[in-house]
Amino acid sequence: MGYGEKNSYLCDMIAALRTIFAKVKRMAAVLPVFAVWAVASAEEPSVAASFAGMDGRGMLELLRTDWRPTRPVASADDVVRLMSVYCRQADGSYRDYFSASAAKTLQPVAVAQLSWWGESSADYNIVANDLHNMVAGNSAVAANRSDFPPGTVTKPLYDNGYWKSGIGEIGGYETNFHEPADELKGDFARIYMYAVAVYPQDLWRGRATMLYADGYYPLLTAYGRDLLLGWHRADPVDDAELERDSAIEAAQGRSNPFVRWPDLAEYIWGRHSDEVYDPSPGGETPEEPENPEEPDKPDDPDDPVDDPIMLKAVYSVSADGRIDFRSPYVASGSEWTLDGRAVTTVSVKLEEVGIGRHEVTYSNERSRGKVIINVEP
């Protein structure tokens, strides 16, 4: 082989090696994500146990102080790079959370809008790159969602058959909302819960105040609590959401706790908000035996202890049946009144209250307040 031939051969070899090294480098950026994903589940039981024995306030404090990403994503370019790995479908497209059709290009969309924090917030940059708050969307989202909070849209101004934005009602007043597809309402609810639990603010901006409460407890307004818990219950966590959560945990070091342990939401804001958290080995709350002290006694459907209905703005005589004077935002032992009359029982049947508008007040040593409720047929 002559000198010229040898030189040409060496050049070809070097070019081939450069190509191989480039491919290996690209794979190295992806492989750690899936390597950690594979072992993440083995660490979960001990993490779940860290919530054991805590009440809702304690769990929110733990989430605020310890649940931020341990490997924060550094930039918008890294967000796209990582999302392009775990959001890509088998045919190379991306699942669009705002359209029934798959997206050909990846366009990250923040679920909890960044304007709610504001650029002056110390949390703005980390929220902007937190993968738990980012989903794949399309250009119509920014144009039609603005900073609207989630809600039920009754008068659509934009509707592509999958998600919509427009006018809805809260407390008797019309305002702007956006409403995701039914099959994704639980996914959105758990993202909104994560965002407020991990990145609470002393003072929220814009329309965030409809959903989020200022300060560190209880974080959700009465409207936000009822809406997000309703969506969370109606659309439970599925395999696709768990896979997404595991991939994000592998990339940035933390899961969304409301995806991994859905019952946390009930202990913080819902049916078990007056109890401490007691997870089973599987990460779910064990069911209590029916009437453990009196096993032969049948359940009483009117007993609010079995399944309390937390205080809310709108009640239905046919669906709810009663008002329970309990709320995650009101201390136990508070004194209650209904339409100016002292309440001496834990609940009142809605048939006795009557259809229409009513005033509920509470008071205790530290606070007092008033709630206007509407009772419908």
N, C-alpha and C positions, 0 to 999 in steps of 0.2 A: 504494500500500500504506500503510495507516494505521500510526500509532505502535504500537498494540497488536499488529498483525499482524507488524510488523518485529521487535518485541521477542520475540514467540513464535518467529519464524523464526531469530533469532540464538540463542535458547536451544536450539532443536533442533540447530543447527549445532555449538554448543559441546558438547552431549551426544554427538553423533556423533564429534567429534574426540577427546573423552575416551575413548570406546570404542576408537577406532583406536589411540590412544597406548598404551592398556593392553595391547592385543594385541601391538603392536610390542615393548613392554617384556618381555612373556612370551616372545616369540620370541627376543629378544636374549639371554635367559638360557640358551637352548638352542643357538642357532646357533654360538656359539664352540666348543662341544663337537664339532660335526660339521665345522666349518671346520678345526680342528686335526687331527681324525681323518683327513681327506682327505690331509693332507701328512705325517702321522706316518711312514708307511711309507718315505718318501724319506730319512728320517734314520736308519733302522735299520742299514744296513750299517756305518756308521762307529761306531755304538754297539756292535755285535757285535764289531768289531775291538778294542775296548777290553779284551776278555777274552783276546785272543790272547797266547800265550806264558805264561799263568798256570797254576799248579797249582790244585787244589781249595781249598787254604787261602787262596791269593791271591784267587781269585774270590769266596769268601765274605766276605773282608775288603772287597772293592770293593762288593759288594752291601750290606753293613752300613753302610758310610760314605757311599755315593753313590746308593743306589737308593731312598731314601725319596721320597714324593711331593714334587715341586717346587711344587705348588699344593695343599697339604693341604685336605681338605674340613673345613669349620669346625664343623659341627653335625649332629645327627641329622636335623634338618629338611632340611638340604642333601643328606644321604645319600638321603632319600626323594625329594627333588626330582630329583636326577640319575638315580637308579635308575629312576624312573618314565618317563624318556625312553628309556634303552637296554634296559630289561627289558620294555617293553610290546610285546605281539604285535599282529599285524594286526587281531585282533578286539577289542583293548582289554584283554585279560586278560594275566596274567603267568605265565611259566614257573615252576612251583613245583619246586624242587630236592628236595623231600621228599614229593612226591605225583605220581601219574600224571595227575592232573587239574590243569588250569590254575587259578591263583588269580584271583579277581575283584578282590581288593584287595592292595596291595603291603605285605608284611610282611618287612622286612630281617632276615636271620639271620646272625650271625657264624659262619663255619666253624671257625676256631681260636678257642675260647671265650675271652672277655675275662678270665674269672676266672683263667686260666693266667698272665696278667701281674699282675693285682691292681691295685686303684685307686692304690696307692702307687707303682707303676712310673711312671717318667718317660715311658714309651711308651704308657701306657694310653689317653689321649685320642686320639692319632693313630691307634692301632690300631682304636679303636672307630669311627672314621670313614673308615678306609681301604676304598675300594670294592672293591679286589681281594679282601678278606676277607669281603665281604658278598654274599649271594645271597638270592633271594626264597624265602620259606618259609611256614609256617603255624603256628597256635597250638599244635599238638600237638608241635612240635619241643622247645620249652623244657620241656614237661611230661615228655617221654620220653627226652630225650638227656642232660640234666643236664650234667656236664662230662666225659662219657665220651669217651675217645679213639677214633679210627677202628679198625676191626678186623673180623674175621670172626665173626659172631654164629651160634653153634650152637644156642643155646636162647633163642629170641626171647621177650621179655616184652612187646614192642610190635612189630606188623608190619602195615603197611597195604597190603602187596603191592608196595611200591615201595622203601621203606627200612625199616629195623628197628633196634631196640636190644634189648640183653639180655646174655646170658652168652656169653663165648668163652673161649679158652684161650691163655695165653702162658707158655712155659717150663714147662709141666706144671701151671700153676696157673689156676684159673678167675677171671675178672674181668669187669667190665662194658665193653661196646663199643657203638658205633653203626656201622651198615654202610649206605652209600648204595647206590643202584641201580647195577648193573654199568655202564650207559652213562654214568655220571657219576663213577665211581671215579677215573679219570684226572684229571678236573676238580678233584675234592676233593684228590687227592694234590698237584697243582701249587699249589693254594692253601695247603695246609699247608707245602710247601717254601718258598713265598714268605714266609709269615709268620715262619718261624724264621730264614730267611736275612737278612731285612731288619730284624727286631726280636728278635734273640737276647737272652737274659737270663742274668745271673750265677747266678740261682737261680729255677728254675721253680716254680710253685705247683700244688697239686692233682695230678690225674691226667696233667698235661702231661709229667711225668717218665717216663711209659711210652713216649712218642713222642719227646720233645725232650730233648737233653742240655744240661746247664748249660755256660755259657761260650761261647766264640766258634768252637770247632772241636772235633769235626766236626759239632756241632749236633743230629744225630739219634742216637738209641740204635740198637743193632743191630736191635731189633724195628722201630723206626720206619723205618730204612733199607730193610729187606727189604720191609716192607709198602708204603711209598710208591713205591719203585721198581717193585715188582710191579704196582701199579695204574697207574702212569705208563706202563709198557710195554704193558699189556693194553688200555688205553683211550687211544689217541693223541689228540693235539690235532685237533679238527675245525673246520669253518668257523664254527659257532656260537660256539665258545670263542674263536676268533681275533677275531670281530666284537665280542664282549663285551670282550676285552682291549684292542682298539683304542679303543673308546668310553671305557673307564676311563682309558687313557693320555691321551686327549684332555682328559679332565676334570681329572686330577690330575698329569699330567706324566710319569708313568713307566709302562712296561708291566710285566707279570709276566714276568721273563726265562725262566722255565721253560715258559711258553706260547709265547713268541716264538722261543726257541732251546731246544727240548726236550732236545737232547744235552748241555746244561750239566749236567743232573742226573747223567749218566753220568760226566762228568769230575770231579764233586765227590764222588759217593758210589758210583758203579757200575763198569761194565766198564773204563772208561778212567781210573780214579781215580789211577793211578800215572803218568799222562801229562800234558803241558801241553796247553792248549786251542789248537786250530788250525782255526778255522772257514773254510769255503769262502765265496765271495762270496754264496752263497744263504743263509748262516747255518747250514748243516749241515756236519757233519764229512765230508770226502771219504773214500770207501772206499779202503782200501789195496789194492794189487794182491796177488793170491794168490801167496805164496811169491816175493817179488820177487827174492831172491838165487838161488833155484833154481826157475825158472818151470815146469820140467817135472816137479817133484816133487809128487805128490798131497798134499792136505791130510791131516793126521793127526788124526782125531777125538778122540784121547786127549791131544793136545798142549794143555795149559792156557794156553799163550801166546796162542792164537788167540781164545779166549773164556773168560777166567778165571771161576771160580765163587767169589765172595767168601765168606769164612768166615761161616757162619750157624748157627742153632740146630738145624734139622731138615734132614736129607738123605734122599734116596730113591735106593736102589740102581738102580732102573730108570730114573729121570728124570735124576739127576745123574751117577751113574757114578763119581765121584771126589770127593775133598776137595782143594782147592787151598789151600795155606798162604799165603794172601794176604788182606789186609783194608785198607780205607782208614783204619782206626784204628790200624794197627800199622806201624811204620817198616820199610822194606825193609832186608833184611840181618839181621833178628831171628832168634834161634834158637828152634826149635819142638820140642815133644815131643807125642807121642800116647800116652796111657795110660802115661806115665812113660818111654817110650822115645824117644830122640833121633830127629828126622826129618832125613834127609839128602837128600831129594828135594823138588821143588817141589809134588808132588802124590802122593796115595796112592789106589789103587782101593778103592772101598767094599766090593767083594767080599772084599778082604784085611782090611779093618777089621772087618767083621762087623756084623750087626744088633744094636742095643741102645744103651746109654748109654756115652759115652766122654768122656774128659777131654783137652782140648787146652790147652797152655800156650805162652806166648811170653815172650821176655826180650830186652832190649837194654840199651844203656848208660843210657837215660833212664827206662825203664819195664818192667814185667812184668805179666802177667795170666793169667787162666784162663778158659776157655769150656767149658761142658758142652754136648755135642752129642748128638742122637739120630739114629740111622740106622734108617730104615724100609725095608721091601721096595720 
